[in-house]
Each structure stands twice: as structure tokens, then as C-alpha cells.
Amino acid sequence: MKPDDLHKEITPEKLYFSRRKFLALVGTVGLSAALVACGITTTPDTGTASTGSLVTDTPVPDILTPLDTITHYNNFYEFSTDKGSVADLAVNYKTEPWTLEIAGLVEHPGKISVSDLMKTYPAEERIYRLRCVEGWSMVIPWNGFALHKLLSDVGVKDSAKYVKFTGPDDPANLPGQNSAFYTWPYTEGLRLDEANHDLTILATGLYGKILPPQDGAPIRLVVPWKYGFKSIKSIVKIELVADQPPTFWNLLAPDEYGFYSNVNPNVPHPRWSQATERRIGELKRRQTYIFNGYGEQVAYLYDGMDLVKNY
Ligand code: MTE
């Protein structure tokens, strides 16, 4: 099936349904946009929302972001910090064959090729909003499978409380890894119950096509209620651990990027507001919703937790 055909198959009903869900989840969010200058570690997309006049005040439908945009506006620091150049730099990156290691507190540790993994766990389509911590967002039709299926098959031991994900360590082929400013390889982590949530997927494709290198081929995490940087690309290792693992962005700037990093318009980044976002392709900014609009499904994971402290 060609990606365009797949796009046509996404019926208005489906979009309508996702909008309904979206509307049902939202609360009233103030637009107290405290806007700041760009930082060294990320370039925030904060716009000029201080009066609210440039912000869409009524929720609008989620329309799929075009494939060309999804594949040419990328954060993938192993290649570059320049979003527009990642696709070109990654074009020859070899992602096949690729081995994923499952390690740590599991009954069946080992290595599996991603092609075997894709046969074992047939891909389903998941259309998710992706909200970057920098203040932009997209809607992406991923193909992949729920991480909990893999975790259940490898047999997670009772002592495991977190899942640690590691990206490639390959400075010869990943030019960005020659920068000593960052702690390579890229690492991420989830609490075990977050990893086991059905919304959490390992993606191997988008728009019905195999993932291109710039979007994290051959296998990446997608956690739609968290800022995009939690969705680590090109995973080489998944490790079940007892303690909260260190993560790439938290190591770099612990005051700015917490372990949880749930999308939260009420907790500004220290250098910019998170109240609004720019949907790539739109002029007006949109409100940002708690848990990126997936609160109905995931809020219970954080019952009793202070979401300001646990940012
Ligand atoms: N994964 C790795 N390995 N390296 C990265 O630099 N960037 C993250 C995340 N995963 C990143 C990564 C960030 S900041 C975002 S917003 C998303 O990937 C962007 O995904 P996309 O380029 O497919 O939209």
C-alpha cells in the first residue's frame, strides 16, 4: 500500500473520533506565556503568545502532518542539532541488519534482530500527537507494536522497576557523537508501569512505510503523553533495572528536563512557557494539554504524585 493510499484510508470518522477524545480530555489552561530567548541546548519554539491573540482559542481537529514534514524536521542529535539537515546526514546510515539486546532483570535476556521482531509482533497503526519540549508538535501515523508485548515475552522479574533504553554508540557513522558536550550514547527511561501502558509503542514505520533513518530506524520508542525527547530513536538495548536510570537530557540539564517529562502546560520550562505549541504547518499556536491530551488514559499512573516536583 502506498502511503498516499493509507492517508486516504484515514477516514474523517477516525479524525473526528480522535478530536472528540481530545476535547473530552482538555481542561482550561491559562495562556500565561512567559517567553524567553533561545537556549544553548534547545531552540524553543515559543512564538509570541503573550496576548493570546495568536493562539487558536477553540480546539481544532488533529490533521495528519505530511510525510515530507515528518521526515525533514527532525531532532536527532547523533547526526546534528540542525533539524533541517538530519535527513540528508542520515541518508546512508545503515539500519539493516540491526540487533536489539534485551538485558537486565528478565527471565530471557538475549539479542534479537529487528526483522525477526517485526515478524513476531505485526505492526498496527497508531496515530499520535507528538509534542516536543521546544514547543512544536505534529500528528504522526506510526506503525509499531505495544512494548508490553515484548516485555511480557521476555519475562520481567519482580525486582525490575524501570526500563532503560540505549541508542547507538557509533561516532564513526554518527557525526554528532563527536561532540563531547553530550553524554553518549543517548539514553532514556520509563517507570515499568509507563512502559507497560498500552499507548507505549516500539515504532518501526510511519505512514505504512518502513521508518526512515532520520525518524529513528529501525526501531524507536513512542510515548505520546511525554515530551518527544523521551521517544528515543534507533534503540540498541532495552534493559530492565531496579533503579531510576540516568537519561540523556536529565544528565545534561537536570533542572530543565526531569525524568518524567510528561507534557504539562502548567509547568513551564525554566526558559520558556509550555502553555502553547505550534502545530507544524499551522500559523496560530494551539493550547497544550496536560499529558498531551491523553490524560484520560494515563493520568492514573501519577495519582498522588506532585507533577510539579516530578517534572
Ligand atoms: N532519539 C535519539 N536517539 N536522539 C535524539 O536526538 N531526539 C528526541 C527524540 N528521540 C532524539 C531522539 C527529540 S528531542 C524529539 S522531539 C524526537 O525524537 C523527535 O522525533 P522526530 O524527529 O521523529 O519528530
Boltz pocket constraint, residues with backbone or C-beta under 6 A from the ligand:
constraints:
  - pocket:
      binder: B
      contacts: [[A, 70], [A, 73], [A, 74], [A, 75], [A, 76], [A, 77], [A, 78], [A, 130], [A, 131], [A, 132], [A, 133], [A, 167], [A, 186], [A, 214], [A, 215], [A, 216], [A, 227], [A, 228], [A, 229], [A, 230], [A, 231], [A, 232], [A, 233], [A, 234]]
      max_distance: 6.0
